[in-house]
């Protein structure tokens, strides 16, 4: 927009020079035209004043517009300090886990190490490096009070590390024939593991040795996620073969297995006071199951992008955040069913998600070895019934929520 102002100034200078030249020529050629020349001089001066005033007006208007644009840019770039800064690691991040009581996050990498970081809203600080496994970590979890770190790896080992002393307190070796893909902690004394070959095992810490409570293989591909509820009667597993498989823990047997979907089931979460299960797939769909009715889903979400949903985390009893292959964190409401918008973004595929114990901060990691934090406290007061995104699929795909580091176009230009 600056070229308008420059054009006006150049035009003013050019016409000013021409008017002076004309007056000089007229005076030298005809001395009897003084009155005419004075009239011309008044005319040209008046004309120059008009052009000058127009130029000044244009410049003033452009400056005001530029000031507003600068303010809008600064506003869009001003990332508030309501979350910790990002962490970048040297190796590929496999899993992340918030400590249940402290402002601490554990990060497991492909080299088999676990890094412990303290954080606040202005900095993150590496406080310890645990060299645990000989091969890539697969999953890490804290116990309920945060005193013990559970870690699994491709080396077929499960390790329990005392967080205060950083000493190994329990080692399970060769507990699966194939690498462990995922695990979950069941209450105070038990945990479950699932491997790349569809085998699920349940373990009791009160028992000595490496013998599981039970071991069953009812799936034909990797076990992608495992969960249970507070009652801990059923163990629910998703699998790469497209099935949802449920085991009866006290009965040590298969409970029910769903029909196989034509897509991989990649992740799951509990909602609505543990009465609903939400399952994500590698084709971008989400299926809703009623707890206790594991054979067939009761509802489903249509996909937005057809890109894989790699991970999910419950934010409230009714809102889920998913991490996708497209590098986008999206929030969705379960009831009513619709997509709320974009929570945040990475440059590459998002692989892991976790939420802190307060429920106001989530962390996500992607293929470019970075861990980003997002403040999601606004979901606590979000009225999903009033936040429906109008304008169809494209509007839903582009709508940025307050935690996102990108402003919506309509919001950016609203102050201009």
PyMOL commands that set and color helices and strands:
alter all, ss='L'
color gray80, all
select helices_A, chain A and resi 2-29+31-77+377-380+384-386+393-398+409-415
alter helices_A, ss='H'
color red, helices_A
select strands_A, chain A and resi 87-88+93-98+104-109+113-119+124-131+137-142+148-153+158-162+168-172+180-186+190-195+199-204+214-217+223-227+234-239+244-248+253-257+265-271+276-281+286-290+299-301+309-314+319-324+328-333+338-345+350-355+361-366+370-375
alter strands_A, ss='S'
color yellow, strands_A
deselect
rebuild
show_as cartoon
